[in-house]
Amino acid sequence: MTAISLREIRKSYGSLQVIHDIDIEIESGEFLVLVGPSGCGKSTLLRMIAGLEEISGGRLEIGGKLVNALPPSQRDIAMVFQDYALYPHMTVLENMAFGLKMRGTNQAVIQQRVAQAADVLRIRPFLNRRPAQLSGGQRQRVAMGRAIVREPSAFLFDEPLSNLDAALRVEMRLEIAKLHNRMKATTVYVTHDQVEAMTLADRIVVLNTGRIEQIGPPLELYHRPASLFVARFIGSPTMNTLPAELVIQGGEVAIRLKDRTIALKGAADQNLRAGAVTVGIRPEDLAVCNPEEAWFGGKLAVAERLGTQTYGYLETGDARMLTVEFSRDAAINVGDLIHVRPNMDAIHVFEEASGRRLN
C-alpha cells in the first residue's frame, strides 16, 4: 500500500490554466473519489497522477518518491479506463497476462496471478474468449483483472462504469467495493455519479473548474457542505435553495426568509456582513404540517414514486419548485395542496456572493 501526495499541482494548456494549485494527501490504502461536473478537471488530474498528462507545476509523490518526470511504466500504478482499452485480437487470458509478459514475469507466476484474479472477478469461464464475445460488465471485469494481476502500488479508475446500464452499474459498484475491501490498495476513482462517490469513497474531493471545493467523508459533505456548489452537487434530489437576508443586530445573527426571522446559534463573526444569503433545505428535512404551522405551501405538480420513498415537487407560487420527501406509500396526488415546515436544526445558510457556508 502506498500514499500519494499532490502539492500545488497545476496544469496549463498554453495560457489556459485548467488545474489550480491542488493539494491532496491520499493515505495508504484509502479509497479517494474525485467528483464534479463535466469539465471540472477530475479526469485531467487522474491522468496527471498516471503520467498520461504532463504536470505544469507542483509536486506529485507516490510512496514518498517524486514522480513528476517519470513515465507511467515507472510509477507502479494500474489504470482502469472508461472504454476498457482491451486488445480485441487477444483472449481474456492474453489481455490479462500481457502487461506481465512485457515485464518479463515468469510464466508460472503469470498463470497463478491470472487464475487468482479470474476467480476473484468470476471470469474464469471466459478466459478463452475475445472481448467482442463479452458483455459490457464482463469486459470491465477483464479490465480490472488486468490491473489486479500487476499488483501495483495504487489503482486509478477513470469513470469505469459510465458505459454500463443501471443494473450493471450497481453490480460492478459492489464488485469494486468488495475488491478494495479485500486488497486494501490505495485507489483514486473518478466519476460524475454522486451515488458512486457516496457509496465507494472513504473521502470525496469535490472539484469545480479545476479547484477543490471541499474534501471530506461522504456524510460530512452531505450534512455540512462547505459551499453552495457542494450543497447543490451532493445529494439527489438536489437541495432546495431559497433567497433570504442575513440580519445582524447587537451581536446576534438571524436570517429573514419571506415573512419569518430565524435566529442562528452563536455570536456574530466579525467577518460576517449583513445582506443577501441563500438558505438550503434538504427534501427529507421538510415535514408535512397543518396550514397554521406551515412555512411553505403549494400544489403538488409531480410525484416520483421510487419504491423506497416518494419525492413530491410543490409549485409554491413564486416561480420556485420545492422538493419534499414523503414516505413510499404517502397518500398524495397531483394537484393536492400541501403545507410543509423545515427541521430547524438542518437549515444551511450560504453567503450569496461567495457561496461559502455561514452556519
Stockholm file with secondary structure:
# STOCKHOLM 1.0

chainA/1-359         MTAISLREIRKSYGSLQVIHDIDIEIESGEFLVLVGPSGCGKSTLLRMIAGLEEISGGRLEIGGKLVNALPPSQRDIAMVFQDYALYPHMTVLENMAFGLKMRGTNQAVIQQRVAQAADVLRIRPFLNRRPAQLSGGQRQRVAMGRAIVREPSAFLFDEPLSNLDAALRVEMRLEIAKLHNRMKATTVYVTHDQVEAMTLADRIVVLNTGRIEQIGPPLELYHRPASLFVARFIGSPTMNTLPAELVIQGGEVAIRLKDRTIALKGAADQNLRAGAVTVGIRPEDLAVCNPEEAWFGGKLAVAERLGTQTYGYLETGDARMLTVEFSRDAAINVGDLIHVRPNMDAIHVFEEASGRRLN
#=GR chainA/1-359 SS CCCEEEEEEEEEETTEEEEEEEEEEECTTCEEEEECSTTSSHHHHHHHHHTSSCCCEEEEEETTEECTTCCGGGTTEEEECTTCCCCTTSCHHHHHHHHHHHTTCCHHHHHHHHHHHHHHTTCGGGTTSCGGGSCHHHHHHHHHHHHHTTCCSEEEEESTTTTSCHHHHHHHHHHHHHHHHHHCCEEEEEESCHHHHHHHCSEEEEEETTEEEEEECHHHHHHSCSBHHHHHHSSSSCCEEEEEEEEEETTEEEEEETTEEEEEEEECCTTCCCEEEEEEECGGGEEECCTTTCSEEEEEEEEEECSSEEEEEEECSSSCEEEEEEETTCCCCTTCEEEEEECGGGCEEEETTTCBBCC
#=GC SS_cons         CCCEEEEEEEEEETTEEEEEEEEEEECTTCEEEEECSTTSSHHHHHHHHHTSSCCCEEEEEETTEECTTCCGGGTTEEEECTTCCCCTTSCHHHHHHHHHHHTTCCHHHHHHHHHHHHHHTTCGGGTTSCGGGSCHHHHHHHHHHHHHTTCCSEEEEESTTTTSCHHHHHHHHHHHHHHHHHHCCEEEEEESCHHHHHHHCSEEEEEETTEEEEEECHHHHHHSCSBHHHHHHSSSSCCEEEEEEEEEETTEEEEEETTEEEEEEEECCTTCCCEEEEEEECGGGEEECCTTTCSEEEEEEEEEECSSEEEEEEECSSSCEEEEEEETTCCCCTTCEEEEEECGGGCEEEETTTCBBCC
//
